[in-house]
Amino acid sequence: MADEMYKLAWQMRSEGAGWKVVAEELGCAVDVVKLMVAQYESDTDARAAQDQFALFDV
């Protein structure tokens, strides 16, 4: 459930919604939404790095 909220917050922001609008939609404080978006980006970056194969490993 939390992952879905983080993703929704990120999607809304990437589509141009303001922090306050996202916060109101999710029923959270603006600071919480900012942390959710940052965490979502961090998690997806970490998953991508983990899934990425090394080009130069022999």
C-alpha positions in Angstrom: 0.0 0.0 0.0 2.7 2.5 0.9 4.6 1.7 -2.3 1.4 2.6 -4.3 1.1 5.9 -2.5 4.8 6.7 -3.1 4.4 5.9 -6.7 1.2 8.0 -7.0 2.8 11.0 -5.3 5.8 10.7 -7.7 3.4 10.4 -10.7 1.4 13.4 -9.7 4.5 15.5 -9.3 6.0 14.3 -12.6 2.8 15.3 -14.3 3.1 18.8 -12.9 0.9 18.8 -9.8 2.1 21.1 -7.0 3.2 19.7 -3.6 0.1 21.1 -1.9 -2.2 19.4 -4.4 -0.5 16.1 -4.0 -0.5 16.4 -0.3 -4.2 17.2 -0.2 -5.0 14.3 -2.6 -3.1 11.8 -0.4 -4.2 13.3 2.9 -0.6 14.0 4.0 1.5 17.0 5.0 3.6 18.5 2.2 6.8 17.5 4.0 5.6 13.9 4.1 4.8 13.9 0.4 8.3 15.3 -0.4 9.8 12.4 1.5 7.6 9.9 -0.2 8.7 11.2 -3.6 12.3 11.2 -2.6 12.0 7.6 -1.3 10.3 6.4 -4.4 13.0 7.8 -6.6 15.7 6.3 -4.4 14.0 2.9 -4.3 13.5 2.8 -8.1 17.1 3.9 -8.7 18.4 1.2 -6.4 16.2 -1.5 -8.1 17.4 -0.3 -11.6 21.0 -0.5 -10.4 20.5 -3.9 -9.0 18.9 -5.1 -12.2 21.4 -3.5 -14.5 24.1 -6.0 -15.7 27.7 -4.9 -15.6 29.1 -4.2 -19.1 32.7 -4.8 -18.2 32.6 -7.6 -15.7 34.7 -10.5 -16.9 
